[in-house]
């Protein structure tokens, strides 16, 4: 039963994206009109080399650009009010989900579990989106979206768009 509950937890959390945001407390977004990518108005990949996939990076960039547009900000040039950047951090982790048990001795089950624990490996991925005031070179807004994934994540356009939209939900809208 314990193993089933833990595996169920992983299945449920694998689908969920948790988001934490930061906003500079005294920052008004009313004067910001335009935005551009941080590195010369070009999308750049920042993250682990082994996970680089141009389709995924382009999809994230498109989702960020669309969400900026939906919030009322126009994409501009390197003189834009805001500079936007995103990067990914991925780390491998594991959790104990049970242990070896051959069913012969009920009294030794806990002992065998301690000797032969089983682990579920997974990835903890973070997508960080930064919005910077170009004039002051200050971070004015940040979103950190975290998701637990399988070791070999599969490209899923819908998941990327849903994750980016959720990550940018609290970015102030233009009025």
N, C-alpha and C positions, 0 to 999 in steps of 0.2 A: 504494500500500500504506500509506504514511504517513497519508493522509487517512482511509482505512478504519479504521486503528487508533485514530486520534484520535476519529473519530465513534463508534466502538464504546465508547471510554472514556466519552464523554458519555452515551451511551445507558445504560451500566451505572451511572454515578454519578447519573444523573437519577432512578434508582429508589432509591438508597441515602440513608439518613438517617444522618448522623454526629452523635454526641452527646458533649458534654463536660459533666461535672457538678462542682459545688463543694459541699462540705459543711463547715460550721464544724467544725474539728478536735476541739474539746472538747465538742461538743454531743451530749447524749443526747436522743433523741426519746421516751423512755419516759413522760415526764410529759405529753406533748401528747395530747389527746383529740379536740379539735374544731378546725374551721377555718371560715373565711369569706372571701369575696372582699375584696380590699383596700379598694376604694372603696365604703364603706357597704354592704357585702355584696351589691353589684350588679356584674355583669360589665360591664366597660368595654373598649372597643376602643382599643388603642394600636398604631398602625402607619400606613403610608402611606394617605392618603385614597383614592387611585385604586384601591386593592385592597380597600377596605372592602366586605364582603359579609356581611350579617346572618346568613345561613345558615351561613357558614363560621365566624364568631365564635361563634355559638351551638353549633355542632358541636364546636369546640375546647373551649369551656366545659363542655359535657356530658362530653366525654372526660376532661378534667382532673378534674371532680367524681367521675366513675366511678372513676378511678384512685386518687383520695384515699380513696374508700370501700373499694376493694379492698385498700388498704394498712392499713385499720383506723381511719381518721379519720372522724369524723362531722361533717357540715356543721351549723354552728351560727349564732350571731348575731354582732353586732359586739363581743362580749366573748369570742369564741373564743380558744383558745390560739395558733392560727396564722392568719396572713393570707396569702392566695394571690393572685398576680397573674400575668398572662401578657401578653406583647407580641410584636409581629412587626417584624422589620427586613428589608427587601427592597432589594437593590441590583442594578442591571443591570450585566452584565459581558460580556466576549467573549473568545474564544480564536481564535488563528489555526489554521485547519484545512487550509490549502493555498493555492494561488495559481492565477493564470491561466496556462494553457498551451495553445497552439493546435496542438501536435504537429509543427510544421515544423522546428524546429532543436533537436535533442537537447542540444547543448552550451549552449544559452541557457536551458535550463529553470530552473536555479537563479536566473538573472538575472531572468527573467520573473516567477518566484514572488516575488522580493523587490520588484519593481515593482508587482505587482498581487496582493497577498495577499488571501485570502478569510477572512472571520471568521464564526464562529458566535456569535450573541448568545444570552444566557440570563439567567435571574434566579438570584441566590443569596439564598435565603430563610432566615431564622433565626426560630425560635420559642423565646423565652426564658420559662421558668416559674420564678417566684420564690416561696419559702416563707419567711415572716418570723415571728419570735417576737414576738407582739403585746406582751407584757409589757416586753421589752427593746428593742423596735423594731430588732431586728437580723436581717439576712439569715442564715438558718441553712442554706439549701439552694437551689441554683440549677441549672437544666438549660438548656443551649443546644443545641438541635437544628438542624442545618444541612442544607439540601437544595438541590440545583441543579434548576431547573425551566425549562419553556418560558417564552417571553415572555408568553404569555397563558395562565396556568395555569387548568385546569378543576377545578371543585369535585368532589371525590371523597371521599365519606364514609368509605369503608374506608381510604383513604390517610391521612386526618386521624386516625382512631382508631389506626391502626398507628403513626403518627409520634408521637402524644402518649403512647401506651403505652411506646414505646421511650424517649422522652424522660424518662419518670417511672420507669423500671425501677429505678434506683438510689436512689430515695427510700426511706428506712428504713421498714420495716413496723412497725405496732404489734404488740406481743407479748401 
